[in-house]
Amino acid sequence: MRPINVRLASRTRGHAFVVMLAYRIVRELANRWNTFNLAVQEGLDELASVCAMEVSVGGKASANKIPQLRPSVQQLLDAASVRLPDVLPCKGIKVASRKKLQENRLTR
């Protein structure tokens, strides 16, 4: 745990709690994934490929569906005893980047 500049004791305790919780999660994943011969970061990078498709009916978004996972991703989730839901509720919230694209970009 590296030093962090906080002034209140409660924030220091909160920071220590989050760091120790992250440490426990990494250790638990390392124990569960030790048969796959990969580092925890490599497993997390593999899990980052999981995405959701927006399913719309009649032009309105109704749900987000997780497509069939690659076998390597499914093995990691099974080893961690994690089951993803088939369908996620859709709230209709659009996420956009704060970075503005140039209006006059060169097109090829």
C-alpha positions as CSV (number, residue, x, y, z in Angstrom):
1,M,0.0,0.0,0.0
2,R,1.6,3.2,-1.1
3,P,1.2,6.6,0.7
4,I,-1.7,8.7,-0.3
5,N,-2.4,12.3,0.7
6,V,-5.6,12.3,2.8
7,R,-6.3,14.5,5.8
8,L,-9.1,12.7,7.6
9,A,-8.6,9.5,9.5
10,S,-11.8,8.0,8.0
11,R,-10.5,8.5,4.5
12,T,-7.2,6.9,5.4
13,R,-9.1,3.9,6.8
14,G,-11.3,3.8,3.6
15,H,-8.2,3.8,1.4
16,A,-6.6,1.0,3.5
17,F,-9.9,-1.0,3.2
18,V,-10.1,-0.6,-0.6
19,V,-6.4,-1.6,-1.0
20,M,-6.7,-4.6,1.2
21,L,-10.0,-5.7,-0.5
22,A,-8.3,-5.5,-3.9
23,Y,-5.4,-7.5,-2.6
24,R,-7.8,-10.2,-1.3
25,I,-9.6,-10.3,-4.6
26,V,-6.3,-10.7,-6.5
27,R,-5.1,-13.5,-4.2
28,E,-8.4,-15.3,-4.5
29,L,-8.3,-15.1,-8.3
30,A,-4.7,-16.2,-8.4
31,N,-5.7,-19.3,-6.3
32,R,-8.7,-20.1,-8.5
33,W,-6.8,-19.6,-11.7
34,N,-3.5,-21.3,-10.8
35,T,-4.3,-24.3,-13.1
36,F,-4.5,-22.0,-16.2
37,N,-0.9,-20.9,-16.0
38,L,-1.6,-17.2,-16.4
39,A,-1.3,-14.1,-14.3
40,V,-4.3,-12.4,-12.7
41,Q,-3.8,-9.4,-15.0
42,E,-3.8,-11.6,-18.1
43,G,-7.1,-13.2,-16.9
44,L,-8.7,-9.8,-16.3
45,D,-7.5,-8.7,-19.7
46,E,-9.3,-11.8,-21.1
47,L,-12.4,-11.0,-19.2
48,A,-12.4,-7.4,-20.6
49,S,-13.4,-8.8,-23.9
50,V,-16.9,-9.6,-22.5
51,C,-19.5,-7.3,-24.0
52,A,-23.2,-6.8,-24.3
53,M,-25.5,-6.4,-27.3
54,E,-28.4,-4.0,-27.1
55,V,-31.6,-5.8,-28.2
56,S,-34.4,-3.5,-29.4
57,V,-38.0,-4.2,-30.3
58,G,-39.9,-1.7,-32.3
59,G,-37.0,0.8,-32.2
60,K,-36.9,1.0,-28.5
61,A,-34.1,-0.5,-26.4
62,S,-35.5,-3.3,-24.3
63,A,-32.6,-5.3,-23.0
64,N,-28.8,-6.0,-23.2
65,K,-27.9,-9.5,-24.0
66,I,-24.5,-11.1,-23.4
67,P,-23.5,-13.1,-26.4
68,Q,-22.0,-16.6,-26.1
69,L,-18.6,-16.3,-24.4
70,R,-15.4,-17.7,-25.8
71,P,-14.4,-21.0,-24.1
72,S,-11.3,-19.4,-22.5
73,V,-13.5,-16.7,-20.9
74,Q,-16.1,-19.2,-19.8
75,Q,-13.4,-21.4,-18.1
76,L,-12.1,-18.4,-16.1
77,L,-15.6,-17.5,-15.0
78,D,-16.3,-21.1,-14.0
79,A,-13.1,-21.4,-12.0
80,A,-14.0,-18.2,-10.2
81,S,-17.6,-19.5,-9.6
82,V,-19.1,-16.5,-11.4
83,R,-22.2,-16.9,-13.5
84,L,-23.2,-14.0,-15.8
85,P,-26.9,-13.3,-16.4
86,D,-28.3,-14.0,-19.8
87,V,-30.0,-10.6,-20.0
88,L,-29.3,-7.3,-18.4
89,P,-32.0,-4.6,-18.0
90,C,-31.6,-1.6,-20.4
91,K,-32.0,1.8,-18.8
92,G,-31.5,3.6,-22.1
93,I,-28.5,5.5,-20.8
94,K,-26.0,6.5,-23.5
95,V,-22.3,6.8,-22.4
96,A,-20.1,9.1,-24.4
97,S,-16.5,10.1,-24.2
98,R,-15.6,13.6,-22.8
99,K,-13.0,13.9,-25.5
100,K,-14.4,15.9,-28.4
101,L,-13.5,14.7,-31.9
102,Q,-12.2,17.3,-34.4
103,E,-15.0,18.7,-36.6
104,N,-12.7,19.0,-39.7
105,R,-11.0,15.6,-39.5
106,L,-9.3,14.3,-42.6
107,T,-11.2,11.5,-44.3
108,R,-9.4,8.9,-46.3
